[in-house]
């Protein structure tokens, strides 16, 4: 599942969520775990991918 980073405009803290695509599409339900505010915005975050590398 995708990992998303959010920023709370009320308490000025960042937090992470693992959401399904359906949960992400319903972003109005995302609340800050620290203060309970709905004033959150998604932030850009780095990602990594695990791949297999075969040597020749």
N, C-alpha and C positions, 0 to 999 in steps of 0.2 A: 504494500500500500504506500501511496505517496506521503512524504513527510513535509509539512508546511510550517513556516515560521511566521508568527504574528507579533504585532506591536500594539500595546494598549495605550491609547491616548489619554486615558484617565490617570493611571498610575505610572506611566512612562516605563513599563517593563516589557521585555520580550519573552515569548513563550513558544513552545513547539507543540504541534498536534500531528498525529498520524490519522489521516482521514481518507475515506473512500471517495471516489469521484462524486457520488451522489451527495455525501455529506459536505464536500467542498462546494458544490453548486448551491447548497442551502447555507451560505456563509452568514446570513443574518442570525443564525443560532449560535455562532461562535462567541463564547464569552471568555473573559479573562479569568484564569484560575485563581489569581491573587485577590482581585477586588470585585469580580463579578460583573464588570462593565461590558456593555455591548459595543463600546467605542473602540473597536479593534480594526486593524488593517493588516493585510497580508504583506509580508516583506519578501524581497528576493533573497534566496539563500543558495548556498553552494550545494551541489549534489555529486555523488560518486556512483560509478557503475562497476560491478564486478564482472570481469570477463576472463575467459580462459586464454592463455597464450601458449601455443604449441611451438616448440622449437623445431627447427628444420634439421 
